[in-house]
Amino acid sequence: MVHSATGRIAPTADIASAARAHGALLVGDATQAAGWLPVRATDFDALLGAAYK
């Protein structure tokens, strides 16, 4: 969801819309986002994160 080097935020709503339109599963990585960016796990089919943060 957030690039670790630049902090750029991915347009997750747009990506989710495209995935749904094509019947694709959506997997998100909340490692850099969790804790400072609102994250709705229900927007994804799977949401991952690292415990080292």
C-alpha positions as CSV (number, residue, x, y, z in Angstrom):
1,M,0.0,0.0,0.0
2,V,2.9,2.4,0.7
3,H,6.3,2.3,-1.0
4,S,9.0,1.7,1.6
5,A,11.6,4.0,0.0
6,T,9.5,6.9,-1.2
7,G,6.4,6.8,1.0
8,R,4.2,7.0,-2.1
9,I,0.7,5.7,-1.4
10,A,-0.7,3.3,-3.9
11,P,-4.2,4.1,-5.2
12,T,-5.7,1.1,-3.5
13,A,-9.4,2.0,-4.3
14,D,-8.6,2.1,-8.0
15,I,-6.6,-1.1,-7.9
16,A,-9.4,-2.8,-6.0
17,S,-12.0,-1.6,-8.6
18,A,-9.8,-3.0,-11.4
19,A,-9.3,-6.3,-9.6
20,R,-13.0,-6.7,-9.0
21,A,-13.9,-5.8,-12.6
22,H,-11.6,-8.6,-13.8
23,G,-12.5,-11.2,-11.2
24,A,-8.9,-11.1,-9.7
25,L,-8.0,-11.6,-6.1
26,L,-6.6,-8.5,-4.3
27,V,-3.7,-9.0,-1.9
28,G,-2.4,-6.0,0.0
29,D,0.8,-5.4,1.9
30,A,0.2,-3.2,4.9
31,T,3.7,-3.3,6.3
32,Q,4.5,0.3,5.7
33,A,0.9,1.6,6.0
34,A,-0.3,0.1,9.2
35,G,-0.1,2.5,12.1
36,W,-0.3,5.8,10.2
37,L,-2.6,5.2,7.2
38,P,-6.2,4.0,7.7
39,V,-6.3,0.4,6.5
40,R,-9.5,-1.5,5.9
41,A,-8.7,-5.2,5.8
42,T,-12.2,-5.9,4.3
43,D,-11.1,-4.1,1.1
44,F,-8.7,-7.0,0.3
45,D,-9.1,-10.7,-0.2
46,A,-5.9,-11.1,1.8
47,L,-3.9,-8.4,3.7
48,L,-0.3,-9.1,4.8
49,G,2.0,-7.3,7.1
50,A,5.4,-7.7,8.7
51,A,5.8,-7.9,12.5
52,Y,9.2,-6.1,12.5
53,K,7.5,-2.7,12.3
